[in-house]
C-alpha cells in the first residue's frame, strides 16, 4: 500500500509555484468598479466598494494559488466561493496570452488555457491573470506538457511493437469492421 502511494507522489512532484503580481489587486478593484458603473445600483455601491473592496481583494489575493506539477496544472482561487481546478498537462492544447487595455496599462497579462475537449468550442478551461513572469511560466508548462506527451507516445509505441496483435492485418480488419457498421446503419435508416 505504501509503495503505491509513493509512486503517485513521484508522479505529481511540484515543479513550480507561480506568484501573482501585486498589481492584480488594482486590476480587480478597477474591473469591479467599471462593471458597477454600468448599472444604476452599481453606481450607488461604488463608494462602498472602494472602501470595503480593498479588504476583499487583499484576502482574495492571499488565496490565489497556481502550481505546476510533473503531471498537471493546479489552480485555486476565491474567498467565499472557492474554485479549485486541476488540468492534466497532456490535455492542454494551448496557452494563449490576452491583454486588454486595463491589463496592458497595469503591465499584467492573462493566460488562457485551452484543453483538447474545449478548444474546438472556443471555450477556455482556465484563465490566469497577473502571474509574475507569465511568459516564462507558459514555457515551463508547455515544456512539461511536451515531456509528458513524448513519454506517453514512446510508451505506446513500445507497447504497440510488442503487442501480439498482427500489425499487417490491422487496416484490413478496420475496413471490414467499418463496412459492417455502415451496412448496419443503412438497415437502421431503412426501418425508420
Secondary structure as UniProt FT lines:
FT   HELIX           2..11
FT   STRAND          14..18
FT   HELIX           23..37
FT   HELIX           40..63
FT   STRAND          65..69
FT   STRAND          72..77
FT   STRAND          83..88
FT   HELIX           89..91
FT   STRAND          92..98
FT   HELIX           101..106
FT   STRAND          110..115
FT   HELIX           116..119
FT   TURN            120..122
FT   STRAND          126..129
FT   TURN            132..133
FT   HELIX           134..161
FT   TURN            167..169
FT   HELIX           170..191
//
